Amino acid sequence: MESAQTGHVPRLGFSPDEAAQSAGVSRTRIFEAIRDGALTARKAGKQTVIEPEELRRWVRSLPVRGRIPEAPDAA
């Protein structure tokens, strides 16, 4: 689904390297999370694909340090 004005195609999946960069963690940590069942990935042949929504869910599931963030709808 491409926008006629910008030519932007929505991103449906990340490679482990892209997911690591997006989440600010190492590639190894991404594969550990997949192996441990904390992060769900899909396979397309030999390629590993991580959906952006799943990556967001996983990042939000990580332990919180310091101030606990407010819920988005708490305002």
Secondary structure by P-SEA (a helix, b strand, c coil): cccccccbbbbccccaaaaaaaacccaaaaaaaaaaccbbbbbcccbbbbbaaaaaaaaaacccccccccccccc
